[in-house]
Amino acid sequence: MERRRIGAATLEVGAIGLGCMPMSWAYTASQRSGEGSLRAVHAALDAGASLLDTADMYGPFINERLVGRVLKERREDAFVSTKCGLLVGETHIVANGHPSYVKRACDASLRRLRTDVIDLYQLHRADPEVPIEETWGAMAELVAAGKVRALGLCALGARAQRRAGAGMHDATVRQLERVQQVFPVSCVQAELSVWSPEALEALVPWCASRGVGFLAAMPLGNGFLSGTLTPGQGFEPDDVRARHPRFTAEMMAANQPIVAGLRRVARRHGDSVTAAQVALAWLLGQGRHVVPVPGTKRARWAVENCAAAELRLTDEDFAEIAALPPAQGSWD
Ligand SMILES: NC(=O)c1ccc[n+]([C@@H]2O[C@H](COP(=O)([O-])OP(=O)(O)OC[C@H]3O[C@@H](n4cnc5c(N)ncnc54)[C@H](OP(=O)(O)O)[C@@H]3O)[C@@H](O)[C@H]2O)c1
């Protein structure tokens, strides 16, 4: 698989990563299987992916333990990116950016991941009660201590900023400028996909101009862009899509032209090419610093997603995707 650099020149990863979240979090719990998930991680590594994206809060903790089982056997094949800063409570998820907490969280992640160094340590959410420079300073000390190789910032809470009338990532860019004064950012993680392209406005260019990598989260639109979900199929109450405004039967039907467009492009590249692969290849075309992290707990989809790195979209393909209707249904 093609390799891409994220941030500092020494951080090289397969162009497509693996999002491990669906193995332990966010989607229907009854469909999860530990053994199936392990097969998916191995399949992705075998197919040339190296970046495994996890977080201490996925599970919580279960996802890191699962990744740790693989790292124990093949640490040299993997680039592990995890996150700290969100605590899962009985009813709420809260941010914690206190320096002492961040250091404890890192030690706990290292133990669960069964490794002595985390390749990319990301701040999952900034804590509004703690100046971000203090949190970032603690993370920089982890680099100095050799427990972490590089730092990243997640910008997934940005929709609320847009609701408040600002550009979706304005506040994130301000945070990035602040933490850069403390220690270099190697990578930013935010939602980016054919149906959620907002990060292309400011965030992706900000990263490109500073040599910062960009991890595209939710690159398949939580599965929608693969075309394997049927409008009205419904989701279990524990699945985020049960509350997601784009996953009502009405909105899934209204957004079918986007899937149809991806399928049209896929057909031009051969019978075996899928809409999901076109969605990932489109992301790879947004800049050499962009690494999509499609999430899956199934080996066959991990392999399919990795194969998207071989797909080269043409100018005609990009133009056709650019002309697709904007997604309907939003959090705004
Ligand atoms: N930093 C953050 O706050 C944050 C937030 C969200 C996500 N993320 C990261 O981004 C990663 C990706 O996001 P995501 O997993 O939510 O969304 P996604 O990658 O857009 O979509 C995942 C969904 O698509 C399905 N899928 C995957 N490959 C497929 C294929 N080839 N054909 C059909 N369906 C396919 C998966 O099904 P199965 O589950 O059944 O395999 C899963 O339900 C996460 O794993 C996580 O690492 C980070």
The ligand as an SDF file (V2000), in Angstrom:
LIG
                    3D

 48 52  0  0  0  0  0  0  0  0999 V2000
  -11.9630   11.5240   17.2410 N   0  0  0  0  0  0  0  0  0  0  0  0
  -13.2580   11.3120   17.3150 C   0  0  0  0  0  0  0  0  0  0  0  0
  -13.9690   11.9100   18.1100 O   0  0  0  0  0  0  0  0  0  0  0  0
  -13.8660   10.2930   16.3860 C   0  0  0  0  0  0  0  0  0  0  0  0
  -15.2450   10.2620   16.1810 C   0  0  0  0  0  0  0  0  0  0  0  0
  -15.7500    9.3220   15.2970 C   0  0  0  0  0  0  0  0  0  0  0  0
  -14.8890    8.4500   14.6540 C   0  0  0  0  0  0  0  0  0  0  0  0
  -13.5560    8.4990   14.8780 N   0  0  0  0  0  0  0  0  0  0  0  0
  -12.6010    7.5790   14.2320 C   0  0  0  0  0  0  0  0  0  0  0  0
  -12.9420    7.4360   12.8700 O   0  0  0  0  0  0  0  0  0  0  0  0
  -13.1050    6.0390   12.5710 C   0  0  0  0  0  0  0  0  0  0  0  0
  -14.1140    5.8850   11.4810 C   0  0  0  0  0  0  0  0  0  0  0  0
  -15.3880    6.4240   11.8610 O   0  0  0  0  0  0  0  0  0  0  0  0
  -16.6500    5.4820   12.0020 P   0  0  0  0  0  0  0  0  0  0  0  0
  -16.2030    4.0850   12.1840 O   0  0  0  0  0  0  0  0  0  0  0  0
  -17.5750    6.0830   12.9890 O   0  0  0  0  0  0  0  0  0  0  0  0
  -17.4040    5.7120   10.6090 O   0  0  0  0  0  0  0  0  0  0  0  0
  -17.1380    5.2150    9.1100 P   0  0  0  0  0  0  0  0  0  0  0  0
  -15.7650    4.7160    8.9650 O   0  0  0  0  0  0  0  0  0  0  0  0
  -17.6010    6.3130    8.2490 O   0  0  0  0  0  0  0  0  0  0  0  0
  -18.1770    4.0350    8.9740 O   0  0  0  0  0  0  0  0  0  0  0  0
  -18.1430    2.9020    9.7870 C   0  0  0  0  0  0  0  0  0  0  0  0
  -19.3210    2.0260    9.4520 C   0  0  0  0  0  0  0  0  0  0  0  0
  -19.2370    1.6110    8.1000 O   0  0  0  0  0  0  0  0  0  0  0  0
  -19.2860    0.2060    7.9960 C   0  0  0  0  0  0  0  0  0  0  0  0
  -18.3200   -0.1800    6.9400 N   0  0  0  0  0  0  0  0  0  0  0  0
  -16.9750   -0.0690    6.9760 C   0  0  0  0  0  0  0  0  0  0  0  0
  -16.4300   -0.4750    5.8140 N   0  0  0  0  0  0  0  0  0  0  0  0
  -17.4560   -0.8410    5.0190 C   0  0  0  0  0  0  0  0  0  0  0  0
  -17.5440   -1.3480    3.6880 C   0  0  0  0  0  0  0  0  0  0  0  0
  -16.4620   -1.5180    2.9320 N   0  0  0  0  0  0  0  0  0  0  0  0
  -18.7700   -1.6420    3.1950 N   0  0  0  0  0  0  0  0  0  0  0  0
  -19.8790   -1.4390    3.9410 C   0  0  0  0  0  0  0  0  0  0  0  0
  -19.8710   -0.9450    5.2010 N   0  0  0  0  0  0  0  0  0  0  0  0
  -18.6620   -0.6500    5.7340 C   0  0  0  0  0  0  0  0  0  0  0  0
  -18.9240   -0.3280    9.3570 C   0  0  0  0  0  0  0  0  0  0  0  0
  -19.6300   -1.5300    9.5860 O   0  0  0  0  0  0  0  0  0  0  0  0
  -19.1730   -2.6070   10.7190 P   0  0  0  0  0  0  0  0  0  0  0  0
  -19.0900   -1.8340   11.9860 O   0  0  0  0  0  0  0  0  0  0  0  0
  -20.3120   -3.5650   10.6940 O   0  0  0  0  0  0  0  0  0  0  0  0
  -17.8890   -3.1570   10.3020 O   0  0  0  0  0  0  0  0  0  0  0  0
  -19.3760    0.7780   10.2960 C   0  0  0  0  0  0  0  0  0  0  0  0
  -20.7240    0.5650   10.6570 O   0  0  0  0  0  0  0  0  0  0  0  0
  -13.5310    5.4330   13.9100 C   0  0  0  0  0  0  0  0  0  0  0  0
  -13.3340    4.0430   13.9400 O   0  0  0  0  0  0  0  0  0  0  0  0
  -12.6420    6.1990   14.8740 C   0  0  0  0  0  0  0  0  0  0  0  0
  -11.3620    5.6120   14.8520 O   0  0  0  0  0  0  0  0  0  0  0  0
  -13.0360    9.4230   15.7210 C   0  0  0  0  0  0  0  0  0  0  0  0
  1  2  1  0
  2  3  2  0
  2  4  1  0
  4  5  1  0
  4 48  2  0
  5  6  2  0
  6  7  1  0
  7  8  2  0
  8  9  1  0
  8 48  1  0
  9 10  1  0
  9 46  1  0
 10 11  1  0
 11 12  1  0
 11 44  1  0
 12 13  1  0
 13 14  1  0
 14 15  2  0
 14 16  1  0
 14 17  1  0
 17 18  1  0
 18 19  2  0
 18 20  1  0
 18 21  1  0
 21 22  1  0
 22 23  1  0
 23 24  1  0
 23 42  1  0
 24 25  1  0
 25 26  1  0
 25 36  1  0
 26 27  1  0
 26 35  1  0
 27 28  2  0
 28 29  1  0
 29 30  1  0
 29 35  2  0
 30 31  1  0
 30 32  2  0
 32 33  1  0
 33 34  2  0
 34 35  1  0
 36 37  1  0
 36 42  1  0
 37 38  1  0
 38 39  2  0
 38 40  1  0
 38 41  1  0
 42 43  1  0
 44 45  1  0
 44 46  1  0
 46 47  1  0
M  CHG  2   8   1  16  -1
M  END
$$$$
